[in-house]
Amino acid sequence: MKKTLTMLAFLLALQTGAAQAEEDCFVPMANWQPREAVARLAAEQGWSVRRIKIDDGCYQIDGRDASGRRIEVTVQPATLQVIEIEYED
């Protein structure tokens, strides 16, 4: 029984760690795209940029979408893949 509980606790810890790792970008700075590329990505999407910052190793764009809604976009710094878009009402 003790082994089963230990194994369950270990698996839960692994799953929690994997979920946290998905929220962060772990890319060496040498592989990052420049901020100008992030600004171009935003312009291509029709977003107006108020601020581009780094959060948890990812680029984060604060601005407005084409409809004027406030957005916060998380972007993977090497590939410029959009990881998450949060709409702020």
Secondary structure, DSSP 4 states (H G I P E B T S, - for coil): -HHHHHHHHHHHHHHHHHHHHHHS----GGGPPPHHHHHHHHHHHTPEEEEEEEETTEEEEEEE-TTS-EEEEEE-TTT--EEEEEEE-
